[in-house]
């Protein structure tokens, strides 16, 4: 049974989410009313997933996410009313595995928690890529070319094969699709992904997409041919 901690500053939301998740076979280990309490609950109860609001007192959800995620730690799913690219980008950058609106249907929410627990990026990969690409383009300007210098910076430690895998992750391919594209076994793809995560110090697939765009390894749609 997948276990969660629910973090939201509104008691009605916490109770409502807890009730609907329990009805769908998900074990709610604890609830938290602010980000600091969410971090404490994650460390105490070690859930599979933390369902995290963004705007909370004491510590916001993005700061709390950064304090929770890591190897062998809970994954974080952001659940918020704020559907803005900046929030999505910051949440993924902090290590969140995905992002959903509070208007999401309960059954989809439960399925999404299971996906995040399994290690998948929650948002459809193409949506994640679009939002990150939009943010990167806004920062650098639409005509600014990327500078994928793989001899230095975060990508320097990656092998050529690992960079190939990273590009395909950023383009939204699943492990099975990467396996077919590169003629590798699924187990080998998973090994490459784990090595990439370790070398880059990331905890989620979504963070890999952020890095690939920020480092120019993949170009935003509309900025020319993607690498």
C-alpha angles and dihedrals in degrees: 000000000000114000129209145182114216116214120189133131093226114082093206091054092047093050094043094049092046093052096048093046093050089052088056096052100263118133113230105205098179145340129227132200098203141020096262091053089048091056091048092048091049091053094044100044102027096213122188092239137015113212101212134194117208106218109055135138126258092018126011123233096255093054090045091051091055089051093050108042125084142106112324090003132116119285118236127227115191114220114183147142091232110093099183128135092230092058092046092049095047092046093051091044089054091054106267114153094216151339133239135173120241088240089069115125112259095239091052090049091053092048090048092054089053091050092050090049088053090056100257125135105251102218116070101271093238090055092049090049092049093052093047092045090051091052094047092048090049091052098046101029124253094267097046109113119224119247106216097184100168093180092076140023126034094331096054094089094054123098118231090257092050090052089052090053091047091053091053092047089052090049089058103255120152122229091262091051091049088049091055094042095052098031092240130136116256088244091056091049090051090050091051091049092051091050092048091050090050096047093048094042092237129143103197141048089234091061089057089058090051092051094046091056097040092051093047094243087128122029124223115257109268094028095093132273114349120237 
